[in-house]
């Protein structure tokens, strides 16, 4: 699924945050947020008819294939649903499409082409491969005018009012009958902005249902009609010069799949390109060089302080990895200027998003489907997870130190976690996958799901080193593998494979979601929310922390004046504090140790977990089922027998155990859980 000091608002929008690497003397120029003057060239000539709601663009005369040019087309949400179970979030992006305009008599078709299936052979082979797979016609536009040179002017409104982001499907996954209502939808004429390489547009889309379901009906003012502002970007195709990187299963990266039917016989048809930004050194022959265009990520200016600054600090850690790969000031972080549009495709964004109840954060972006080139990195961070972390730390150490900046200040620790989360999700937007084995190698990556490192000093819990600060050794490898440029005359893919071999020989471990997300998969070391080597000793330590925290659990974990019933919510994550450690140790039973390997590398062959390993794991798991571990102290059970009144809080209600009846807490429910 990424503060030790009181954070300073004075950092401001213009400050570059570069982790432990010195800040550059010259900052990257801010992308202009306002449209270029009417006399300056734009991607296409655009005219907005406010009275009719038309967005008139003029496309050039078609080429020999009938195409009036191709563009990348991307969508994003300006407004969201605010729901955890229904992922319709402010800031989320849709699929990136290769869009073409085709003149068909009196109409111009808007077509999503199918670049996934292709041939790099001669013109006949390319045309033949293209004809073997479908394209999608998503709008048929009327021709408003035709110029003598064959250029045509069309109204883009039918495209902008289409459910490109499949919002109806998302709504209907939790309800029934939602459909886009044309009469309640319209283009926003004031949203249209044209720039040299992109056009940005928005439309209000309304979805209606007589059976909206509880989730939508509770959140929306009227659940029967739910409206969203959908952002559309038309983007110039990237210029030549981008060098795709062949995906390697050992690299810890994401890939764009392409079926290339002109590969030599015996070679695979499926080709995968690791997703990454274009990053070119000014001096390609130098070991260290500045770059033509730095990667700049913007922190959402609607994120409140001190969260905003903590995010900027954590995201800036990535500059450490780029610097280690020989790129000087290649990765930069800024707070989004007040006049900038976060949905504009030119801004790599860390969006701050609120939902009614806590949920996931995620990173991705706009990627050229032909090559894997990342055009826009995009992250959506969810706010209530931070507050949930504070609840968890309060349950461990109480509220006495809160906002004091001490080792056991729950707010300080939660801000340390938000730095990690910012770095983690931006890692996805840079092209990197989860590495759930990193926690077994001394916190080697921010791309793991980190469990707080908690020390015990006698019966005192110590959170001073709960989360690591800075980028990890694995992250430096992945940046070098994905973005590093070899010496002139060296095949980049051969050089990258050699780097993966070297990392493997050095003992770096990489295991990801395919083996780690399901706790029933017997892959030792591939576990989420684990700290340490996933050994029985780690589980024993987690149980000891749980025992100490339960012994002191009571009203001291709440703020003065809070309902005593809030203890029932704080109790659940503490009672189940060991659940991820249990899942991690359980993978040793019947487990197989292996790595992602290729036929010619130096990876050791898979081995079974030994009988000794499995026996020790079983003993550790059985200890969690002892009467002492499963018994809620009687006095605590009575303290937990309290309820609240007033309006229900779904964030509270989502995490309390059922009672025996009324307010009476049932300890056997906790035991069964």
TASULRA-V9355 format. One record per residue. N is the residue number from 0. RES is the residue in three letters. SS is DSSP state (~ for helix, > for strand, _ for the rest). OMEGA is omega in whole degrees, 0 to 359 (* if undefined). D_FIRST is the distance of its C-alpha to the first C-alpha in Angstrom with 1 decimal. Layout:
n | res | ss | omega | d_first
N | RES | SS | OMEGA | D_FIRST
N | RES | SS | OMEGA | D_FIRST
This chain:
n | res | ss | omega | d_first
0 | UNK | _ | * | 0.0
1 | UNK | _ | * | 7.7
2 | UNK | _ | 176 | 21.3
3 | UNK | _ | 178 | 24.0
4 | UNK | _ | 172 | 26.5
5 | UNK | _ | 192 | 27.2
6 | UNK | _ | 192 | 25.7
7 | UNK | _ | 175 | 28.1
8 | UNK | ~ | 185 | 28.3
9 | UNK | ~ | 176 | 30.9
10 | UNK | ~ | 170 | 28.4
11 | UNK | _ | 187 | 28.7
12 | UNK | _ | 187 | 27.7
13 | UNK | _ | 185 | 29.6
14 | UNK | _ | 172 | 28.3
15 | UNK | _ | 179 | 26.6
16 | UNK | _ | 190 | 24.1
17 | UNK | _ | 177 | 24.1
18 | UNK | _ | 182 | 22.8
19 | UNK | _ | 179 | 25.5
20 | UNK | _ | 183 | 27.1
21 | UNK | _ | 179 | 30.1
22 | UNK | _ | 180 | 29.8
23 | UNK | _ | 178 | 31.9
24 | UNK | _ | 182 | 35.2
25 | UNK | _ | 180 | 34.5
26 | UNK | _ | 177 | 31.4
27 | UNK | _ | 180 | 30.2
28 | UNK | _ | 177 | 32.0
29 | UNK | _ | 178 | 30.3
30 | UNK | _ | 181 | 29.9
31 | UNK | _ | 185 | 32.6
32 | UNK | _ | 181 | 31.2
33 | UNK | _ | 180 | 34.5
34 | UNK | _ | 176 | 36.0
35 | UNK | _ | 179 | 38.5
36 | UNK | _ | 184 | 42.1
37 | UNK | _ | 181 | 43.7
38 | UNK | _ | 181 | 45.9
39 | UNK | _ | 180 | 43.0
40 | UNK | _ | 175 | 41.6
41 | UNK | _ | 182 | 38.5
42 | UNK | _ | 173 | 36.5
43 | UNK | _ | 172 | 38.8
44 | UNK | > | 184 | 41.5
45 | UNK | > | 174 | 40.1
46 | UNK | > | 181 | 42.1
47 | UNK | > | 174 | 41.0
48 | UNK | > | 186 | 43.4
49 | UNK | _ | 183 | 42.5
50 | UNK | _ | 184 | 45.1
51 | UNK | _ | 182 | 44.0
52 | UNK | _ | 181 | 40.2
53 | UNK | > | 172 | 40.6
54 | UNK | > | 187 | 38.6
55 | UNK | > | 176 | 41.1
56 | UNK | > | 179 | 40.1
57 | UNK | > | 180 | 42.6
58 | UNK | > | 183 | 41.5
59 | UNK | _ | 176 | 43.8
60 | UNK | _ | 182 | 46.2
61 | UNK | _ | 177 | 44.6
62 | UNK | _ | 184 | 44.9
63 | UNK | _ | 177 | 46.6
64 | UNK | _ | 180 | 43.6
65 | UNK | _ | 183 | 43.8
66 | UNK | > | 172 | 40.6
67 | UNK | > | 244 | 40.7
68 | UNK | > | 179 | 38.1
69 | UNK | > | 177 | 34.5
70 | UNK | > | 163 | 31.5
71 | UNK | > | 181 | 27.7
72 | UNK | > | 182 | 26.6
73 | UNK | > | 178 | 23.3
74 | UNK | > | 178 | 22.4
75 | UNK | > | 180 | 20.2
76 | UNK | > | 174 | 20.3
77 | UNK | _ | 177 | 22.3
78 | UNK | _ | 184 | 22.0
79 | UNK | _ | 180 | 19.5
80 | UNK | _ | 182 | 19.9
81 | UNK | _ | 183 | 18.0
82 | UNK | _ | 175 | 16.7
83 | UNK | _ | 183 | 13.6
84 | UNK | _ | 180 | 14.8
85 | UNK | _ | 186 | 16.1
86 | UNK | _ | 171 | 13.9
87 | UNK | _ | 192 | 16.6
88 | UNK | _ | 167 | 15.4
89 | UNK | _ | 178 | 17.5
90 | UNK | _ | 182 | 16.6
91 | UNK | _ | 181 | 14.9
92 | UNK | > | 176 | 16.7
93 | UNK | _ | 179 | 18.4
94 | UNK | _ | 174 | 19.5
95 | UNK | _ | 181 | 21.8
96 | UNK | > | 170 | 25.3
97 | UNK | > | 188 | 28.5
98 | UNK | > | 176 | 31.0
99 | UNK | > | 171 | 34.8
100 | UNK | > | 179 | 37.7
101 | UNK | > | 179 | 40.6
102 | UNK | > | 178 | 44.0
103 | UNK | > | 180 | 45.4
104 | UNK | _ | 181 | 48.8
105 | UNK | _ | 183 | 48.5
106 | UNK | > | 169 | 44.8
107 | UNK | > | 180 | 41.9
108 | UNK | > | 171 | 39.0
109 | UNK | > | 189 | 35.4
110 | UNK | > | 166 | 33.9
111 | UNK | > | 180 | 30.4
112 | UNK | _ | 190 | 31.4
113 | UNK | _ | 186 | 29.9
114 | UNK | _ | 180 | 29.3
115 | UNK | _ | 182 | 27.3
116 | UNK | > | 188 | 30.7
117 | UNK | > | 174 | 33.4
118 | UNK | _ | 178 | 36.2
119 | UNK | _ | 180 | 37.1
120 | UNK | _ | 182 | 40.8
121 | UNK | _ | 186 | 43.7
122 | UNK | ~ | 180 | 43.8
123 | UNK | ~ | 179 | 44.9
124 | UNK | ~ | 180 | 42.1
125 | UNK | ~ | 180 | 39.5
126 | UNK | ~ | 180 | 41.0
127 | UNK | ~ | 179 | 41.2
128 | UNK | ~ | 180 | 37.6
129 | UNK | ~ | 183 | 36.6
130 | UNK | ~ | 183 | 39.0
131 | UNK | _ | 184 | 37.6
132 | UNK | _ | 187 | 34.3
133 | UNK | _ | 166 | 33.9
134 | UNK | _ | 181 | 33.1
135 | UNK | > | 173 | 32.2
136 | UNK | > | 189 | 34.5
137 | UNK | > | 176 | 32.6
138 | UNK | > | 176 | 35.5
139 | UNK | > | 191 | 39.3
140 | UNK | > | 174 | 40.6
141 | UNK | > | 176 | 44.2
142 | UNK | > | 180 | 46.1
143 | UNK | > | 180 | 47.3
144 | UNK | > | 177 | 49.3
145 | UNK | > | 180 | 50.3
146 | UNK | _ | 179 | 51.4
147 | UNK | _ | 181 | 54.3
148 | UNK | _ | 178 | 52.0
149 | UNK | _ | 175 | 50.0
150 | UNK | _ | 182 | 47.0
151 | UNK | > | 177 | 45.9
152 | UNK | > | 183 | 44.5
153 | UNK | > | 177 | 42.1
154 | UNK | > | 182 | 40.3
155 | UNK | _ | 186 | 36.5
156 | UNK | ~ | 179 | 36.1
157 | UNK | ~ | 177 | 35.8
158 | UNK | ~ | 184 | 32.7
159 | UNK | ~ | 181 | 31.1
160 | UNK | _ | 178 | 31.7
161 | UNK | _ | 179 | 30.2
162 | UNK | _ | 183 | 27.0
163 | UNK | _ | 184 | 25.2
164 | UNK | _ | 177 | 21.7
165 | UNK | _ | 181 | 22.6
166 | UNK | ~ | 178 | 22.2
167 | UNK | ~ | 178 | 24.7
168 | UNK | ~ | 180 | 22.8
169 | UNK | ~ | 178 | 19.7
170 | UNK | ~ | 184 | 22.1
171 | UNK | ~ | 174 | 24.0
172 | UNK | _ | 179 | 21.2
173 | UNK | _ | 182 | 21.7
174 | UNK | _ | 180 | 25.3
175 | UNK | > | 164 | 28.4
176 | UNK | _ | 181 | 30.5
177 | UNK | _ | 176 | 28.7
178 | UNK | > | 176 | 30.4
179 | UNK | > | 182 | 30.7
180 | UNK | _ | 183 | 33.9
181 | UNK | ~ | 184 | 35.8
182 | UNK | ~ | 178 | 38.2
183 | UNK | ~ | 182 | 35.5
184 | UNK | _ | 181 | 33.7
185 | UNK | > | 173 | 34.9
186 | UNK | > | 175 | 34.3
187 | UNK | _ | 184 | 34.1
188 | UNK | ~ | 182 | 36.9
189 | UNK | ~ | 182 | 36.1
190 | UNK | ~ | 189 | 32.6
191 | UNK | _ | 179 | 34.0
192 | UNK | > | 181 | 33.9
193 | UNK | > | 180 | 35.1
194 | UNK | _ | 182 | 34.5
195 | UNK | _ | 185 | 35.8
196 | UNK | _ | 182 | 32.8
197 | UNK | > | 173 | 31.0
198 | UNK | > | 182 | 31.9
199 | UNK | > | 185 | 29.6
200 | UNK | > | 179 | 30.4
201 | UNK | > | 176 | 29.2
202 | UNK | > | 171 | 30.3
203 | UNK | > | 178 | 30.0
204 | UNK | > | 182 | 29.1
205 | UNK | > | 180 | 30.0
206 | UNK | > | 187 | 29.0
207 | UNK | > | 175 | 31.3
208 | UNK | _ | 174 | 31.6
209 | UNK | _ | 179 | 34.0
210 | UNK | > | 188 | 31.5
211 | UNK | _ | 182 | 28.3
212 | UNK | ~ | 187 | 26.9
213 | UNK | ~ | 185 | 26.1
214 | UNK | ~ | 181 | 22.7
215 | UNK | ~ | 185 | 24.1
216 | UNK | ~ | 180 | 27.5
217 | UNK | ~ | 185 | 26.3
218 | UNK | ~ | 186 | 24.3
219 | UNK | _ | 175 | 26.6
220 | UNK | _ | 173 | 30.2
221 | UNK | _ | 185 | 31.5
222 | UNK | _ | 181 | 29.1
223 | UNK | _ | 175 | 31.6
224 | UNK | > | 182 | 31.1
225 | UNK | > | 185 | 27.7
226 | UNK | > | 178 | 27.7
227 | UNK | > | 171 | 25.2
228 | UNK | > | 184 | 26.0
229 | UNK | > | 182 | 24.8
230 | UNK | > | 180 | 25.0
231 | UNK | > | 178 | 26.5
232 | UNK | > | 172 | 26.9
233 | UNK | > | 194 | 29.6
234 | UNK | > | 176 | 29.2
235 | UNK | _ | 177 | 31.7
236 | UNK | _ | 180 | 31.0
237 | UNK | _ | 179 | 30.0
238 | UNK | _ | 176 | 33.2
239 | UNK | _ | 177 | 34.1
240 | UNK | _ | 178 | 33.2
241 | UNK | _ | 181 | 29.5
242 | UNK | _ | 178 | 29.2
243 | UNK | _ | 178 | 26.6
244 | UNK | > | 179 | 25.1
245 | UNK | > | 180 | 25.3
246 | UNK | _ | 177 | 22.0
247 | UNK | _ | 185 | 22.2
248 | UNK | _ | 180 | 20.2
249 | UNK | _ | 194 | 20.3
250 | UNK | _ | 182 | 19.0
251 | UNK | _ | 183 | 15.2
252 | UNK | > | 172 | 15.2
253 | UNK | _ | 183 | 14.7
254 | UNK | > | 170 | 18.1
255 | UNK | > | 182 | 20.2
256 | UNK | > | 177 | 22.6
257 | UNK | > | 176 | 26.3
258 | UNK | > | 184 | 29.2
259 | UNK | > | 187 | 32.1
260 | UNK | _ | 178 | 35.3
261 | UNK | _ | 176 | 37.5
262 | UNK | _ | 178 | 36.2
263 | UNK | _ | 177 | 38.9
264 | UNK | _ | 184 | 39.8
265 | UNK | _ | 177 | 38.0
266 | UNK | _ | 182 | 34.9
267 | UNK | _ | 175 | 31.8
268 | UNK | _ | 179 | 31.6
269 | UNK | > | 175 | 27.8
270 | UNK | > | 181 | 26.9
271 | UNK | > | 181 | 23.4
272 | UNK | > | 180 | 22.9
273 | UNK | > | 184 | 20.0
274 | UNK | _ | 177 | 18.7
275 | UNK | > | 175 | 19.8
276 | UNK | _ | 170 | 21.7
277 | UNK | _ | 182 | 25.5
278 | UNK | _ | 186 | 26.5
279 | UNK | _ | 176 | 30.2
280 | UNK | > | 172 | 32.1
281 | UNK | _ | 177 | 35.3
282 | UNK | _ | 186 | 37.0
283 | UNK | _ | 183 | 35.6
284 | UNK | _ | 183 | 37.9
285 | UNK | _ | 176 | 36.9
286 | UNK | _ | 177 | 34.5
287 | UNK | _ | 183 | 33.2
288 | UNK | > | 166 | 33.5
289 | UNK | _ | 186 | 32.3
290 | UNK | > | 180 | 30.8
291 | UNK | _ | 183 | 32.2
292 | UNK | _ | 179 | 29.1
293 | UNK | _ | 171 | 26.4
294 | UNK | > | 182 | 22.8
295 | UNK | > | 174 | 22.5
296 | UNK | > | 181 | 19.4
297 | UNK | > | 176 | 20.3
298 | UNK | > | 181 | 18.8
299 | UNK | _ | 181 | 19.4
300 | UNK | _ | 176 | 22.7
301 | UNK | _ | 171 | 21.9
302 | UNK | _ | 184 | 19.4
303 | UNK | _ | 170 | 21.8
304 | UNK | _ | 5 | 23.1
305 | UNK | _ | 183 | 22.3
306 | UNK | ~ | 184 | 18.7
307 | UNK | ~ | 181 | 19.7
308 | UNK | ~ | 178 | 21.3
309 | UNK | ~ | 177 | 18.7
310 | UNK | ~ | 181 | 16.1
311 | UNK | ~ | 179 | 18.9
312 | UNK | ~ | 182 | 19.6
313 | UNK | ~ | 180 | 16.2
314 | UNK | ~ | 182 | 15.7
315 | UNK | _ | 176 | 19.3
316 | UNK | _ | 184 | 18.6
317 | UNK | ~ | 178 | 18.1
318 | UNK | ~ | 176 | 21.8
319 | UNK | ~ | 181 | 22.5
320 | UNK | ~ | 179 | 21.2
321 | UNK | ~ | 177 | 23.1
322 | UNK | ~ | 179 | 26.1
323 | UNK | ~ | 179 | 26.1
324 | UNK | _ | 176 | 26.2
325 | UNK | _ | 180 | 29.3
326 | UNK | > | 183 | 28.1
327 | UNK | _ | 178 | 29.6
328 | UNK | _ | 183 | 27.7
329 | UNK | _ | 179 | 25.8
330 | UNK | > | 185 | 22.6
331 | UNK | > | 183 | 23.2
332 | UNK | > | 176 | 21.7
333 | UNK | > | 168 | 23.5
334 | UNK | > | 183 | 23.3
335 | UNK | _ | 177 | 23.9
336 | UNK | _ | 185 | 27.7
337 | UNK | _ | 184 | 29.0
338 | UNK | _ | 183 | 30.6
339 | UNK | _ | 178 | 27.7
340 | UNK | _ | 183 | 25.9
341 | UNK | _ | 178 | 22.1
342 | UNK | _ | 175 | 22.2
343 | UNK | _ | 186 | 24.9
344 | UNK | _ | 181 | 23.7
345 | UNK | _ | 184 | 25.1
346 | UNK | _ | 168 | 22.5
347 | UNK | > | 194 | 19.2
348 | UNK | > | 163 | 17.3
349 | UNK | > | 183 | 14.8
350 | UNK | > | 175 | 15.3
351 | UNK | > | 190 | 15.3
352 | UNK | > | 176 | 14.9
353 | UNK | _ | 173 | 16.2
354 | UNK | _ | 180 | 16.0
355 | UNK | _ | 174 | 18.5
356 | UNK | _ | 186 | 16.0
357 | UNK | _ | 180 | 12.6
358 | UNK | _ | 188 | 9.5
359 | UNK | _ | 162 | 6.1
360 | UNK | _ | 182 | 6.1
361 | UNK | > | 180 | 6.2
362 | UNK | > | 179 | 8.9
363 | UNK | > | 176 | 11.8
364 | UNK | > | 180 | 15.4
365 | UNK | > | 186 | 19.0
366 | UNK | > | 177 | 20.1
367 | UNK | _ | 184 | 23.7
368 | UNK | _ | 180 | 23.7
369 | UNK | _ | 191 | 26.8
370 | UNK | _ | 187 | 25.6
371 | UNK | _ | 178 | 21.9
372 | UNK | > | 178 | 22.8
373 | UNK | > | 180 | 20.2
374 | UNK | > | 180 | 22.2
375 | UNK | > | 171 | 19.8
376 | UNK | > | 185 | 16.4
377 | UNK | > | 181 | 14.4
378 | UNK | > | 172 | 11.5
379 | UNK | > | 178 | 11.0
380 | UNK | > | 185 | 10.2
381 | UNK | > | 191 | 11.0
382 | UNK | _ | 186 | 13.8
383 | UNK | ~ | 176 | 14.3
384 | UNK | ~ | 177 | 11.3
385 | UNK | ~ | 180 | 13.6
386 | UNK | ~ | 176 | 16.5
387 | UNK | ~ | 176 | 15.1
388 | UNK | ~ | 179 | 14.6
389 | UNK | ~ | 176 | 18.2
390 | UNK | ~ | 182 | 19.3
391 | UNK | ~ | 181 | 17.9
392 | UNK | ~ | 174 | 19.7
393 | UNK | ~ | 178 | 22.8
394 | UNK | ~ | 180 | 22.9
395 | UNK | ~ | 190 | 23.2
396 | UNK | ~ | 180 | 25.6
397 | UNK | _ | 186 | 27.0
398 | UNK | _ | 187 | 27.4
399 | UNK | _ | 184 | 30.6
400 | UNK | _ | 188 | 28.9
401 | UNK | _ | 179 | 26.7
402 | UNK | _ | 176 | 26.9
403 | UNK | _ | 178 | 29.3
404 | UNK | _ | 181 | 27.2
405 | UNK | _ | 182 | 28.0
406 | UNK | _ | 184 | 26.1
407 | UNK | _ | 174 | 25.3
408 | UNK | _ | 182 | 24.6
409 | UNK | ~ | 179 | 21.5
410 | UNK | ~ | 178 | 21.1
411 | UNK | ~ | 183 | 21.5
412 | UNK | ~ | 179 | 18.8
413 | UNK | ~ | 176 | 16.3
414 | UNK | ~ | 173 | 17.1
415 | UNK | ~ | 177 | 16.7
416 | UNK | ~ | 182 | 13.1
417 | UNK | ~ | 173 | 12.7
418 | UNK | ~ | 178 | 14.2
419 | UNK | ~ | 183 | 11.7
420 | UNK | ~ | 177 | 8.8
421 | UNK | ~ | 178 | 11.2
422 | UNK | ~ | 182 | 11.9
423 | UNK | ~ | 185 | 8.5
424 | UNK | ~ | 174 | 7.9
425 | UNK | ~ | 173 | 11.6
426 | UNK | ~ | 175 | 11.4
427 | UNK | ~ | 182 | 9.8
428 | UNK | ~ | 175 | 12.6
429 | UNK | ~ | 178 | 15.0
430 | UNK | _ | 188 | 14.4
431 | UNK | > | 181 | 12.4
432 | UNK | _ | 175 | 10.2
433 | UNK | _ | 169 | 8.3
434 | UNK | _ | 184 | 11.2
435 | UNK | _ | 175 | 11.0
436 | UNK | _ | 186 | 14.8
437 | UNK | ~ | 181 | 14.8
438 | UNK | ~ | 178 | 15.0
439 | UNK | ~ | 182 | 18.2
440 | UNK | ~ | 173 | 19.7
441 | UNK | _ | 174 | 20.0
442 | UNK | _ | 188 | 16.6
443 | UNK | _ | 184 | 17.1
444 | UNK | _ | 171 | 13.8
445 | UNK | _ | 180 | 11.4
446 | UNK | _ | 170 | 9.1
447 | UNK | _ | 167 | 8.9
448 | UNK | _ | 190 | 7.1
449 | UNK | > | 169 | 10.4
450 | UNK | _ | 182 | 12.7
451 | UNK | _ | 175 | 15.5
452 | UNK | _ | 188 | 18.6
453 | UNK | _ | 178 | 21.4
454 | UNK | > | 174 | 25.0
455 | UNK | > | 173 | 28.0
456 | UNK | > | 190 | 31.3
457 | UNK | _ | 177 | 33.5
458 | UNK | _ | 179 | 32.3
459 | UNK | > | 177 | 30.6
460 | UNK | > | 183 | 26.8
461 | UNK | > | 181 | 25.9
462 | UNK | _ | 186 | 22.6
463 | UNK | _ | 181 | 24.0
464 | UNK | _ | 186 | 21.7
465 | UNK | _ | 183 | 18.6
466 | UNK | _ | 178 | 16.4
467 | UNK | _ | 177 | 17.5
468 | UNK | _ | 179 | 18.7
469 | UNK | _ | 183 | 18.7
470 | UNK | _ | 183 | 17.5
471 | UNK | _ | 181 | 17.8
472 | UNK | ~ | 178 | 20.2
473 | UNK | ~ | 180 | 17.8
474 | UNK | ~ | 177 | 16.6
475 | UNK | ~ | 177 | 20.4
476 | UNK | ~ | 185 | 21.1
477 | UNK | ~ | 177 | 18.5
478 | UNK | ~ | 179 | 19.9
479 | UNK | ~ | 180 | 23.3
480 | UNK | ~ | 188 | 22.8
481 | UNK | ~ | 187 | 21.4
482 | UNK | ~ | 183 | 23.4
483 | UNK | _ | 180 | 26.4
484 | UNK | _ | 181 | 29.8
485 | UNK | _ | 177 | 32.4
486 | UNK | _ | 180 | 36.1
487 | UNK | _ | 180 | 38.2
488 | UNK | _ | 179 | 39.3
489 | UNK | _ | 177 | 36.4
490 | UNK | _ | 183 | 34.3
491 | UNK | ~ | 181 | 30.7
492 | UNK | ~ | 175 | 29.2
493 | UNK | ~ | 179 | 31.6
494 | UNK | ~ | 180 | 30.7
495 | UNK | ~ | 178 | 27.0
496 | UNK | ~ | 178 | 27.7
497 | UNK | ~ | 177 | 29.8
498 | UNK | ~ | 178 | 27.0
499 | UNK | ~ | 176 | 24.8
500 | UNK | ~ | 182 | 27.8
501 | UNK | ~ | 178 | 28.4
502 | UNK | ~ | 179 | 24.8
503 | UNK | ~ | 178 | 25.3
504 | UNK | ~ | 179 | 28.7
505 | UNK | _ | 177 | 27.4
506 | UNK | _ | 177 | 25.3
507 | UNK | _ | 183 | 21.8
508 | UNK | _ | 178 | 19.3
509 | UNK | _ | 174 | 16.5
510 | UNK | _ | 189 | 14.8
511 | UNK | _ | 191 | 11.7
512 | UNK | ~ | 186 | 10.0
513 | UNK | ~ | 178 | 13.6
514 | UNK | ~ | 191 | 14.8
515 | UNK | ~ | 188 | 12.1
516 | UNK | _ | 181 | 10.2
517 | UNK | _ | 183 | 13.7
518 | UNK | _ | 180 | 15.5
519 | UNK | _ | 180 | 18.8
520 | UNK | _ | 188 | 18.6
521 | UNK | _ | 179 | 20.9
522 | UNK | _ | 182 | 19.4
523 | UNK | _ | 177 | 19.9
524 | UNK | _ | 180 | 17.6
525 | UNK | _ | 188 | 14.6
526 | UNK | _ | 177 | 12.7
527 | UNK | _ | 173 | 9.5
528 | UNK | _ | 177 | 10.4
529 | UNK | > | 179 | 13.8
530 | UNK | _ | 181 | 16.2
531 | UNK | _ | 185 | 19.3
532 | UNK | _ | 183 | 20.6
533 | UNK | _ | 181 | 19.5
534 | UNK | _ | 175 | 23.3
535 | UNK | ~ | 179 | 25.3
536 | UNK | ~ | 178 | 26.1
537 | UNK | ~ | 178 | 22.5
538 | UNK | ~ | 179 | 22.5
539 | UNK | ~ | 179 | 25.9
540 | UNK | ~ | 179 | 24.8
541 | UNK | ~ | 178 | 22.0
542 | UNK | ~ | 178 | 24.7
543 | UNK | ~ | 176 | 27.1
544 | UNK | ~ | 179 | 24.8
545 | UNK | ~ | 181 | 24.4
546 | UNK | ~ | 180 | 28.2
547 | UNK | ~ | 182 | 29.0
548 | UNK | ~ | 179 | 26.7
549 | UNK | ~ | 182 | 28.1
550 | UNK | ~ | 181 | 31.6
551 | UNK | _ | 184 | 31.4
552 | UNK | _ | 179 | 29.2
553 | UNK | _ | 184 | 31.1
554 | UNK | ~ | 180 | 31.9
555 | UNK | ~ | 177 | 31.1
556 | UNK | ~ | 179 | 27.4
557 | UNK | _ | 173 | 28.2
558 | UNK | _ | 178 | 29.7
559 | UNK | _ | 179 | 33.4
560 | UNK | _ | 179 | 34.1
561 | UNK | _ | 176 | 30.9
562 | UNK | _ | 178 | 31.6
563 | UNK | ~ | 180 | 32.0
564 | UNK | ~ | 178 | 30.2
565 | UNK | ~ | 175 | 26.9
566 | UNK | ~ | 182 | 27.2
567 | UNK | ~ | 177 | 26.2
568 | UNK | ~ | 179 | 22.7
569 | UNK | ~ | 185 | 22.4
570 | UNK | ~ | 189 | 23.8
571 | UNK | ~ | 180 | 21.1
572 | UNK | ~ | 177 | 18.2
573 | UNK | ~ | 179 | 21.1
574 | UNK | ~ | 180 | 22.7
575 | UNK | _ | 186 | 19.7
576 | UNK | _ | 186 | 18.7
577 | UNK | _ | 191 | 19.2
578 | UNK | ~ | 180 | 17.4
579 | UNK | ~ | 175 | 14.7
580 | UNK | ~ | 176 | 17.6
581 | UNK | ~ | 179 | 19.6
582 | UNK | ~ | 181 | 17.2
583 | UNK | ~ | 181 | 17.1
584 | UNK | ~ | 179 | 20.9
585 | UNK | ~ | 180 | 21.5
586 | UNK | _ | 178 | 20.3
587 | UNK | _ | 182 | 23.5
588 | UNK | _ | 185 | 25.7
589 | UNK | _ | 189 | 26.9
590 | UNK | _ | 176 | 24.4
591 | UNK | > | 176 | 24.9
592 | UNK | > | 176 | 24.0
593 | UNK | _ | 178 | 23.4
594 | UNK | _ | 174 | 21.8
595 | UNK | _ | 190 | 21.3
596 | UNK | _ | 173 | 24.8
597 | UNK | _ | 188 | 27.4
598 | UNK | _ | 187 | 31.0
599 | UNK | _ | 184 | 32.5
600 | UNK | _ | 187 | 30.2
601 | UNK | _ | 182 | 30.7
602 | UNK | _ | 175 | 28.0
603 | UNK | _ | 179 | 29.5
604 | UNK | _ | 177 | 29.9
605 | UNK | _ | 177 | 27.8
606 | UNK | > | 175 | 29.2
607 | UNK | > | 169 | 29.1
608 | UNK | _ | 185 | 28.0
609 | UNK | _ | 178 | 31.4
610 | UNK | ~ | 179 | 33.3
611 | UNK | ~ | 179 | 33.1
612 | UNK | ~ | 183 | 29.3
613 | UNK | ~ | 179 | 29.0
614 | UNK | ~ | 179 | 31.8
615 | UNK | ~ | 178 | 30.2
616 | UNK | ~ | 180 | 26.8
617 | UNK | ~ | 178 | 28.7
618 | UNK | ~ | 181 | 30.7
619 | UNK | ~ | 179 | 27.7
620 | UNK | ~ | 180 | 26.1
621 | UNK | ~ | 179 | 29.6
622 | UNK | ~ | 179 | 29.8
623 | UNK | _ | 180 | 26.9
624 | UNK | _ | 179 | 29.3
625 | UNK | _ | 177 | 32.2
626 | UNK | ~ | 181 | 34.0
627 | UNK | ~ | 181 | 33.2
628 | UNK | ~ | 187 | 29.4
629 | UNK | ~ | 185 | 29.7
630 | UNK | _ | 172 | 32.2
631 | UNK | _ | 180 | 31.5
632 | UNK | _ | 183 | 34.4
633 | UNK | ~ | 181 | 37.0
634 | UNK | ~ | 179 | 37.3
635 | UNK | ~ | 178 | 33.5
636 | UNK | ~ | 178 | 33.7
637 | UNK | ~ | 179 | 36.4
638 | UNK | ~ | 180 | 34.5
639 | UNK | _ | 180 | 31.6
640 | UNK | _ | 177 | 34.2
641 | UNK | _ | 180 | 33.8
642 | UNK | _ | 178 | 32.6
643 | UNK | _ | 170 | 32.1
644 | UNK | _ | 186 | 33.9
645 | UNK | _ | 182 | 33.6
646 | UNK | _ | 179 | 30.8
647 | UNK | _ | 176 | 27.9
648 | UNK | _ | 184 | 24.5
649 | UNK | ~ | 177 | 21.8
650 | UNK | ~ | 176 | 19.2
651 | UNK | ~ | 188 | 21.8
652 | UNK | ~ | 184 | 22.7
653 | UNK | _ | 186 | 19.3
654 | UNK | _ | 171 | 19.5
655 | UNK | _ | 176 | 23.1
656 | UNK | _ | 174 | 25.1
657 | UNK | _ | 178 | 28.0
658 | UNK | > | 178 | 31.4
659 | UNK | > | 181 | 34.6
660 | UNK | > | 185 | 36.2
661 | UNK | _ | 183 | 36.2
662 | UNK | _ | 190 | 34.8
663 | UNK | > | 181 | 35.6
664 | UNK | > | 180 | 32.6
665 | UNK | _ | 183 | 32.7
666 | UNK | ~ | 180 | 31.6
667 | UNK | ~ | 174 | 31.8
668 | UNK | ~ | 177 | 28.8
669 | UNK | ~ | 179 | 26.8
670 | UNK | ~ | 179 | 28.4
671 | UNK | ~ | 179 | 27.5
672 | UNK | _ | * | 23.8
